[in-house]
Amino acid sequence: MPANTHPAKVINLSLGGSTADGPDVCGNAEQAALNAVRALGAVVVAATGNDGTANISAPASCAGVIAVRLDQGRILLAVRPS
């Protein structure tokens, strides 16, 4: 397959949940995939979850991902260092 000549600059992941490693833990496979797309220059943004708790579900809990949460009408952003 030829290389993508128009790769995404921003990847938005509006999903989340537990991994085989447990709730709120970024799995090794997830982190490897996110590292690969970030190495290609993409910015990754992910929702922290939809369960109404303060937990940060994967993939938002992965390193280098911009985690986004809406809290009482305020948008909160966080990034776990790589």
PyMOL commands that set and color helices and strands:
alter all, ss='L'
color gray80, all
select helices_A, chain A and resi 28-39
alter helices_A, ss='H'
color red, helices_A
select strands_A, chain A and resi 10-13+43-47+66-71+74-79
alter strands_A, ss='S'
color yellow, strands_A
deselect
rebuild
show_as cartoon
